Amino acid sequence: MYIRRVSRKNKNGSTTAYLQLAHNEWDPIAKHAKAKVIYSFGREDEIDRSVLERLVQSIARYLTPEAALQVQNAIGETAQFLFQSSKRLGGAWLLHQLWHKIGLDVILEKLFSDRKHQASIERLIFAMVANRALNPSSKLAMEDWVKEDVYLPGISEVSSQQLYRAMDELLDVQSELEHQVYCSVSDLLNLEVDLLYFDTTSSYFEVDPFDVPEDDTLRKQGFSKDKRPDLVQVVIGLAVTRQGIPIRSWVWPGNTSDMSVVDQVKRDLVGWKLGRVISVMDRGFSSEDNLRTLQRTGGHYIVGEKMRSGKETTDAAMSRKGRYHHVRENLQVKDIVVGDGEARKRYVLVHNPREAERDRLRREQMIDHLQVELDALKPLSGQAHTKATCKLRSHTTYGKYLRQLKDGTLKLDKQAIRDAEKYDGKYLIRTSDDTLSAEDVALGYKQLVDVEDAFRTLKTTLELRPMFHRLEERIRAHILLSWLALLLVRIVEVETGETWSALRKELDRIHLGHFSSKNGDVYQSTELTAKQRKTFDTLGIEAPPRFLEIQPKS
C-alpha cells in the first residue's frame, strides 16, 4: 500500500496532480500487477496537509521506534532535539531480560494473581533485586534511584512504603517461590544436582546487643564468621550446585550452631526431585548425627574432617601408611578405609605439594619470629611470670609451639614442630559413597569454594550488610531478595566467565538518553561496544534496541 501521484495535462498546457491511496493487485490475465485505487485524496494543491500528517502519525504507532522517528522527520523540517536527561540502562536491561528468560516474572505474577495492588508486586520485587545487584541502597534511597538514576523496564517510580509491603507479600510465598525458581532454573540451565554444596555464614547488625529487645528471637550473639562477636547476627545457609548456582537459602538465629541445621536442610529439600544427591559440606558439619541425617533416603555425603579432632578413626586414617596417587598437578590422593562392617569408614587424604611448601615456609618464618620474642624475655629463675611471657604462652598461634620449664622459662617445643610438619599441605575428607573415585571425592570437596565465592559476592558485591531492618519478617525478606539477586548474578558469572563487578562496570556505560523536540520525545540508547554485545549474545538475551520509545506530540 502506498500514496500514488497521478497527473493530467490540461488544454491550456498546465498540469494537475492528484493523490491516491493505492495498492498493487496481480492481474492473472495481463500477467502483471496493476494499481488499485482504495481512496482518492483529491487535487494535490488543494489537500489539507494536516490530514496526511495525522494519517502518517496513526500508522507510525505500529512501526518500530526507529522507523517511526524517520517518518516523523520526513513529515516536516528536521526537528531540533534537546538533550533532557540520561539514565543507566545496561545492567538493569540485562537483569530484566534474564529475569524474563528464567520466568521469574510469570512465577511471581501467578503467585500474586489474587492480590490487588496499585503497582505490580512483581515489578516492585524486580526493582529491589536489581537495586541489590546494581547499586545496593536503602528502600528510601531507592525512590530517587528508580526515578532519576536508572531505567527499569515496566516501572518508573516507587515509594518506600510500596517496597516494604512488597517485601511482606514476598515472604508469604517464599517456600513456593523457591521451589518454582529451582525447577525453572534447573530446566533452563540443565543444572547438575548430583553434587549439592552447603555451607553457612553469619551477617551482623551494627546495633548494640543491649538495645535488642529480649523477645527478639532472630538477632542473637553467636560464633561470628565475620569476626564481630561483639554484635548480634543471623546465620545464613546456602545450597549451591556444582556450577555455583545458589538454589536455596536459609536464615537462622545468630546463636545457631552448624551442627544443628543439617536435619532442616535435608527436610526442606525433600520433594525437589534432586535425584541421587551427594551433599558436600565443610568440617563444621561432620558430626555423626549429621552424617546419618545426610544418608537418609539413599543420600550420600562428602565432608571435611578435622585432622586434629582426636577421633580414633581420624588418627588411624592420618597414620595409615601407603603411597599417594598423583591425579593432577599439585594434587595427590590416598584412599583409606578404617574399620570393618557397619563400623567401616572411608577417608580420602589429599596432599598438595605446593601448599605443603608454603606451609613449611610460613611456619619457619613464624618460628624465627618466635625465637626472637623468646630471646627478648628476661630469665625468670623462679620469679613471677612477666606479662610478655604470659602473652606469648597464651598466644593462639605461638602457644602451641612452646613448652614451659619447671622454673617458668619458655622454650620451643621441637616435638610440636615435628608433629605440625605431618599436616603440611594436607586435608582429610570423609565420604559414604564407595562408587566415587578418590579423585572425584577430592575435586568435589575442593569445589566447595564455590559456596565461599557465593557468600563473598553476597556480602561484598551485593552488600548484604549493613542491615538496618529490626523486624524478623523484614530481615528474612531482605535476605530472600539478596538470594534472588545472587541467583541472577551467579548465572551471569557462570555463563560468561566474567566477574559481576567487571560486567556491572561495563554495562553501566550503556545509557538511555531522553531527547525532546517540537515533534515529541525520543528515548535512545548508546551504541553498544563489541564486548557489551558479546555479553548479551553469550547469555542468549536481547540487547537493548537503539530506540526504546518514541512519543510523538498529538
KOLBAKE-576532 format. One record per residue (C-alpha): x, y, z negated; residue in three letters. Coordinates in steps of 0.1 Angstrom, whole numbers, plus 5000, padded with zeros to 4 digits. Layout:
KOLBAKE-576532
XYZALA...
END
This chain:
KOLBAKE-576532
500050005000MET501350345010TYR500550705018ILE500150735056ARG500651065076ARG498951085110VAL498851395132SER497051505164ARG497751785188LYS495152055193ASN494152215225LYS495952535215ASN499152345211GLY499152335173SER499452015153THR497151905125THR498251635100ALA496151405078TYR497051195047LEU495550855042GLN495950575017LEU496550255037ALA498049915036HIS499049665063ASN497049365073GLU498149085096TRP496249065128ASP496348695139PRO495248775175ILE497649055181ALA500348865161LYS501549175142HIS500449385112ALA498049675116LYS497449965093ALA494049955075LYS492950285060VAL491550255025ILE490950615017TYR491450945036SER492651245016PHE491851495045GLY493951755061ARG497551785047GLU497352165045ASP494052155025GLU494851885000ILE494951974963ASP498551864953ARG497551814917SER495151534928VAL498151344943LEU500251414912GLU497551264889ARG497350964911LEU501150914910VAL501250954872GLN498450694867SER500350454889ILE503650524871ALA502250384839ARG502550044854TYR506150094866LEU509450024849THR510650324829PRO513550384854GLU511250374884ALA508750594866ALA511450854860LEU512350864896GLN508750914905VAL508351204880GLN511451374895ASN510051314930ALA506751494923ILE508351834920GLY511652014915GLU514251834894THR513451884857ALA515952024833GLN516451794804PHE517251894768LEU519151654746PHE517051644715GLN518551364693SER520351034692SER519850714671LYS521950404667ARG520450124688LEU522749834695GLY522749644661GLY519049684655ALA518249584690TRP520349264687LEU518849174654LEU515349234667HIS515949014698GLN517448734676LEU514548774651TRP512148714680HIS514248424695LYS514148244662ILE510448304659GLY510648494626LEU508048744639ASP505548474647VAL506148294614ILE505648604593LEU502648714613GLU500948384607LYS501748374570LEU500248724566PHE497448684591SER494748714563ASP496249024547ARG495249364559LYS497749654557HIS498149974575GLN501749894585ALA502749554598SER504249354569ILE506449164595GLU507949494607ARG508549614572LEU510349294563ILE512349314595PHE513349674587ALA514649574552MET516549274567VAL518049504594ALA519049764568ASN520749494547ARG522749384578ALA523549724593LEU523649984566ASN522749844531PRO520850104510SER518050154485SER514450144496LYS514150514491LEU517150584513ALA515650364540MET512950624546GLU515450864562ASP517450574577TRP514450454597VAL513150794607LYS516450974615GLU519350724620ASP518350404638VAL515850294664TYR513949984651LEU511549834677PRO507949854666GLY508450074636ILE509350444634SER508650534598GLU508450364564VAL507750464529SER509450314499SER506150204484GLN505250024516GLN508549834513LEU508049744477TYR504649604485ARG506049404514ALA508649254490MET505949144467ASP504048984496GLU507148814509LEU507848644476LEU504348494476ASP505148294508VAL508748214501GLN508547844500SER506647804532GLU508748074549LEU512047894540GLU510747564554HIS509447714586GLN512547914592VAL514747604587TYR512547404612CYS512747684637SER516447744634VAL517347374634SER515447314666ASP516747624683LEU520447574674LEU520247194673ASN521847204638LEU523746914625GLU522446844589VAL524246514582ASP526646714560LEU525046974538LEU527247204517TYR526047354485PHE527747594460ASP526747874436THR527948224428THR526948494404SER525948854410SER525949114382TYR523849414373PHE525549734362GLU523449774331VAL524449744295ASP523349394282PRO521749574251PHE519449764275ASP517949444289VAL514649354273PRO514549044252GLU511748894273ASP513848924305ASP514348554315THR516448614346LEU519148874338ARG521448694314LYS525148684305GLN526948374315GLY530048244333PHE530848524358SER532448424391LYS532948794397ASP535048824365LYS532449054349ARG531448854318PRO530549184301ASP527449234323LEU524249044328VAL523848854360GLN521948604381VAL523148274396VAL522648224433ILE522847904452GLY523247844489LEU522747534511ALA524747564543VAL525147344573THR528447224587ARG528147504613GLN528047764585GLY524247844588ILE522547904554PRO519247714554ILE518047774518ARG518847994488SER518047974451TRP518048214422VAL518548104385TRP519048294352PRO522548424347GLY523348174320ASN522647864342THR525447614345SER526447454378ASP525847114363MET522147174357SER520947284392VAL521546984414VAL518346804405ASP516247104415GLN518147154448VAL517646784456LYS513846814449ARG513447134468ASP514846984500LEU512646674499VAL510346674529GLY512646884551TRP513346594575LYS517146624569LEU517746254576GLY520846094562ARG522446374543VAL525846374526ILE525946664501SER529346834498VAL529947024466MET532747174446ASP534347044414ARG531747214392GLY529046964402PHE530946644397SER529146524365SER527946164366GLU524346274362ASP524646504392ASN526246234414LEU523445994405ARG520946254415THR522646314449LEU522445934456GLN518645914451ARG516645824482THR519745694500GLY521746024499GLY525546034496HIS528046294483TYR531446434488ILE532546624457VAL535846764444GLY537346614413GLU539346794387LYS542746624388MET543446714352ARG540046614339SER541346344316GLY538946084330LYS540345734330GLU539245674367THR540746014378THR544045944361ASP544045594377ALA543445754411ALA546246014407MET548745754396SER547845494423ARG550945424444LYS550645404481GLY551645574513ARG549845884527TYR548445864562HIS549146164584HIS545946264601VAL546546624612ARG549246894609GLU549746964572ASN547046714562LEU547846374547GLN545346144530VAL545445844507LYS542245624503ASP541945494468ILE539345264452VAL539245234414VAL537244954396GLY535044674410ASP531344604415GLY529044874401GLU531945044384ALA533645084418ARG534645444427LYS536145574459ARG538545864459TYR540546034486VAL543746214476LEU544646484500VAL548146634504HIS549146944522ASN552946964525PRO552947334534ARG550747424504GLU552947204482ALA555947404492GLU554047724484ARG553047584450ASP556747494443ARG558047844452LEU555348014432ARG556047804402ARG559747864404GLU559248244406GLN556948224376MET559448014356ILE562248254364ASP560048544352HIS559048344321LEU562748274313GLN563348654314VAL560548704289GLU561848434266LEU565348584267ASP563948914256ALA562348774225LEU564148814192LYS565148484175PRO562648414148LEU564748204123SER561748124102GLY560348474103GLN556748564112ALA555848554148HIS556148874168THR553249004189LYS555248934220ALA555748574210THR552048514203CYS551048694235LYS553348464255LEU552348154238ARG548648214244SER549048334280HIS546748134303THR549448064328THR552748084309TYR551447894278GLY551247554295LYS554947564303TYR556147644268LEU556747444237ARG557347574202GLN560147454179LEU559647404142LYS561147744134ASP558647904158GLY561047964187THR559647924222LEU561347714248LYS560547604283LEU558747264284ASP560647074310LYS558246784309GLN555247004315ALA557047154346ILE557746804359ARG554146704354ASP552947014373ALA555046914403GLU552846604407LYS549946814417TYR551647044442ASP549547074474GLY547146814464LYS543346794457TYR541246494448LEU537846414464ILE535246154454ARG532646014477THR529945754476SER529945684514ASP532145394525ASP531345444562THR533245774563LEU536945764571SER539345924547ALA540046194573GLU536246274576ASP535946294539VAL538946534537ALA537846754566LEU534146754553GLY535246884519TYR537647134535LYS534647294554GLN533147384520LEU535047714527VAL532047804550ASP529947844519VAL532548064504GLU532648274536ASP528848304534ALA528948424498PHE531748674508ARG529548804536THR526548824512LEU528449024486LYS530649244507THR529349294543THR525649284533LEU526349454499GLU524149234478LEU525149434448ARG524749664430PRO521149554424MET519049824408PHE515949614405HIS514849524370ARG511649324376LEU512348954382GLU510048944413GLU511849224429ARG515249074422ILE514148744438ARG512648924468ALA515849124472HIS517948814473ILE515448644497LEU515848944521LEU519648924518SER519448554527TRP517448634559LEU520048894568ALA522748644561LEU521048384583LEU520948624613LEU524548744607VAL525948394604ARG524148284636ILE525748574654VAL529148494640GLU528948124648VAL527748174683GLU530148454693THR533148354672GLY533448714660GLU533048864625THR529949064619TRP531949364607SER533749384640ALA530549324660LEU528549574640ARG531149844647LYS531049774684GLU527249764685LEU526850084666ASP528450264697ARG525250184716ILE522950484710HIS519450584722LEU519250944734GLY516051144733HIS515751394762PHE512851624769SER511751834798SER508652024811LYS507551694826ASN507851484794GLY510251294772ASP512751024782VAL514550774758TYR517650644774GLN520350414760SER524150454766THR525750244793GLU526949904779LEU530549814780THR531649474792ALA532249354757LYS528849464745GLN527149294774ARG529148974768LYS527848964732THR524148974743PHE524848724771ASP526648484746THR523648494723LEU521248444751GLY519248754744ILE518249064765GLU520449364763ALA518649704758PRO517349844791PRO518650174804ARG515350344797PHE513350224767LEU510450474770GLU509250754792ILE506350974780GLN505051194808PRO503151514799LYS499551494808SER
END
